[in-house]
Amino acid sequence: MFGSTNWTSTGLCTQTNNTVIIDDPKVAKRLFNYWKQLAQDTKQAGDDPKELQGQDLRSWDAEGDTIDLGGQGTLTSWSSPNTARLRLTGKAKAKEKTPPDMNDVIDIVNGAKHAVLFLVFYPGTPSVANWAADAQKANKNLFVRGCVTNPSAAESFYYELRGMTPPAKKKGEKRPPPKQDAPVFAATALDKTIPKGWTKELLNAGFAIVHDKTVVVDPFSDDCVVITGSHNLGYKASYNNDENLAIVRGNRRLAEAYASHVLDVYDHFAWRYMVKTRGEEAADQSLATDPNVWQDKYFDDEGNIKVAQLRFWLSALS
């Protein structure tokens, strides 16, 4: 049993999370072996916390293991930290190598043909937000949607998609609000602009709002992929954190379930994002009584679909 869920009242009741249970002795053995590596690393470190995450652990983590799920696809298990040492700081980051698990994730996202959907908490930079933007640039027809907790991840997607570098923060200056737009945005509450009939919402039960760490690629395809676990889906976790990551390929039922979860969360916060950025009138949810009026949003005069998300869902039928 693994995923993003912390088994606390905060993790269960105030955040979006996911858990997957796989009844397979090979998967259980792999995760148990990782647990044993962590235990051994702790013993070797003794009373010196600086000795934690030693070379034995890092070397073991650097090898992924692909397991056949008996006709239900395959699962590639990764653990971290899987780099030779902790992440460097400052300008030295420019020369850092891509961690092996993130190489796997990058290849999957780059190979997406139809859709890349993701929920992330605070992945740092670079992360899946950057790689999804790269994939979007390479394939204009790719359906990309993401919802994050930390606005920096949404900003990474915004600038990467446009081939721009975020402006450097100047000493003494207040940084402007992060740039983001509809495909990938940070979760927000109804706080200042509140539509009629709604009340103010609070997101102060903890730092995380979206705590999932999930990517879904091409869920309606036989080549579908689900990536999930505790890993934050960026370089930082691979270099510095004790994490688990599972990549499930070829299990369409799982991929469709995870796609529903991702877009459920996305839709929940998309309306709040629209209210915050466009105002209450733009977010009016009143139902139009004339079918031609409300259907114009989704179809042109010839009946062709105009909305990318509707096109994505209906592609499951073909």
ZIMOGI-V221527 format. One record per pair of residues at least 4 apart in sequence whose ideal C-beta (glycine too) atoms are under 7 Angstrom apart, sorted by the first residue. I is the first residue (numbers start at 0). J is the second residue. If there is no record, write none. Layout:
[[I,J] [I,J]]
This chain:
[[0,18] [0,20] [1,19] [1,30] [1,228] [1,229] [1,243] [1,245] [2,16] [2,17] [2,18] [2,19] [2,227] [2,228] [3,16] [3,17] [3,210] [3,211] [3,212] [3,229] [4,10] [4,11] [4,16] [4,17] [4,18] [5,9] [5,10] [6,10] [7,11] [8,12] [9,13] [9,14] [9,204] [9,205] [10,14] [10,16] [10,210] [13,204] [13,205] [14,205] [14,207] [14,208] [14,210] [15,118] [15,209] [15,210] [15,211] [15,264] [16,210] [16,211] [17,211] [17,213] [17,227] [17,260] [19,227] [21,26] [23,27] [23,68] [24,28] [25,29] [25,66] [26,30] [26,66] [26,74] [27,31] [28,32] [29,33] [29,64] [29,66] [29,76] [30,34] [30,243] [31,35] [32,36] [33,37] [33,78] [33,243] [34,38] [35,39] [36,40] [36,56] [36,59] [37,41] [37,241] [38,42] [39,43] [40,44] [40,51] [40,52] [40,53] [40,55] [40,56] [41,51] [43,50] [43,53] [44,48] [44,50] [44,51] [44,53] [45,50] [52,56] [52,57] [52,80] [54,58] [55,59] [56,60] [57,61] [57,80] [57,81] [57,82] [57,83] [60,78] [60,79] [60,80] [60,81] [61,81] [61,99] [63,75] [63,76] [63,77] [63,99] [63,100] [63,103] [64,76] [65,73] [65,75] [66,73] [66,74] [66,76] [67,73] [68,72] [68,73] [68,74] [71,250] [72,247] [72,248] [72,249] [72,250] [73,248] [73,249] [74,245] [74,246] [74,247] [75,103] [75,246] [76,245] [77,81] [77,100] [77,244] [78,243] [79,100] [79,230] [79,236] [79,237] [79,240] [79,241] [79,242] [80,237] [80,238] [80,239] [80,240] [81,98] [81,99] [81,100] [81,237] [82,98] [82,237] [82,238] [85,238] [85,239] [86,95] [86,234] [86,235] [86,238] [86,239] [87,91] [87,92] [87,95] [88,92] [97,101] [97,102] [98,102] [98,234] [98,237] [98,238] [99,103] [100,104] [100,237] [100,244] [101,105] [101,234] [101,237] [102,106] [103,107] [103,246] [104,108] [104,127] [104,226] [104,232] [105,109] [105,130] [106,110] [107,216] [107,224] [107,226] [108,115] [108,127] [108,130] [108,131] [108,134] [108,216] [109,133] [109,134] [111,115] [111,134] [111,141] [111,216] [111,217] [112,217] [112,220] [113,142] [113,217] [113,219] [113,220] [113,314] [114,141] [114,142] [114,216] [114,217] [114,218] [114,311] [115,131] [115,134] [115,141] [115,143] [115,214] [115,216] [116,144] [116,215] [116,258] [116,261] [116,262] [117,127] [117,131] [117,145] [117,213] [117,214] [117,261] [118,145] [118,146] [118,209] [118,211] [118,213] [118,261] [118,264] [119,126] [119,127] [119,147] [119,152] [119,212] [119,231] [119,232] [120,148] [120,207] [120,209] [120,210] [120,212] [120,231] [121,148] [121,149] [121,231] [122,126] [122,127] [122,128] [122,152] [122,231] [122,232] [122,233] [123,233] [123,234] [123,235] [124,129] [124,155] [124,233] [125,129] [125,233] [125,234] [126,152] [126,155] [126,232] [126,233] [127,131] [127,214] [127,232] [127,233] [128,132] [128,145] [128,152] [128,153] [128,155] [128,156] [128,183] [129,133] [129,155] [129,159] [130,134] [131,135] [131,143] [131,145] [131,156] [132,136] [132,156] [132,159] [132,160] [133,137] [133,159] [134,138] [134,141] [135,141] [135,143] [135,160] [136,160] [142,307] [142,311] [143,182] [144,182] [144,262] [144,265] [145,156] [145,182] [145,183] [146,184] [146,186] [146,209] [146,264] [146,265] [146,268] [147,152] [147,153] [147,183] [147,185] [147,209] [148,185] [148,186] [148,207] [148,208] [148,209] [149,185] [150,154] [150,177] [150,179] [150,185] [151,155] [151,177] [153,157] [153,177] [153,179] [153,183] [153,184] [153,185] [154,158] [154,165] [154,177] [154,178] [154,179] [155,159] [156,160] [156,183] [157,161] [157,178] [157,179] [157,180] [158,163] [158,164] [158,165] [158,178] [168,174] [179,183] [179,184] [179,185] [180,184] [184,272] [186,208] [186,209] [186,268] [187,268] [187,271] [187,272] [187,275] [188,200] [188,201] [188,202] [188,271] [189,193] [189,197] [189,199] [189,200] [189,271] [189,274] [190,199] [190,200] [192,274] [192,275] [192,278] [192,279] [193,197] [193,198] [193,199] [194,274] [194,279] [194,282] [202,208] [209,264] [212,227] [212,228] [212,229] [212,230] [212,231] [212,232] [213,226] [213,227] [213,257] [213,261] [214,226] [214,232] [215,225] [215,254] [215,257] [215,258] [215,261] [216,223] [216,224] [217,222] [217,223] [217,224] [218,223] [218,254] [218,255] [218,258] [219,314] [219,315] [221,249] [221,251] [223,249] [223,251] [223,254] [224,246] [224,247] [224,248] [225,247] [225,253] [225,254] [225,257] [226,244] [226,246] [227,245] [228,242] [228,243] [228,244] [228,245] [229,242] [229,243] [230,236] [230,242] [230,243] [230,244] [231,235] [231,236] [234,238] [235,239] [236,240] [236,242] [247,253] [250,254] [251,255] [252,256] [253,257] [254,258] [255,259] [256,260] [257,261] [258,262] [259,263] [260,264] [261,265] [262,266] [263,267] [264,268] [265,269] [268,272] [269,273] [270,274] [270,282] [271,275] [272,276] [273,277] [273,281] [273,282] [274,279] [274,282] [277,281] [277,282] [287,292] [287,293] [290,294] [291,295] [294,298] [297,304] [297,305] [297,306] [297,309] [298,302] [298,303] [298,304] [298,305] [299,303] [299,305] [304,309] [304,310] [304,313] [306,310] [307,311] [308,312] [309,313] [310,314]]
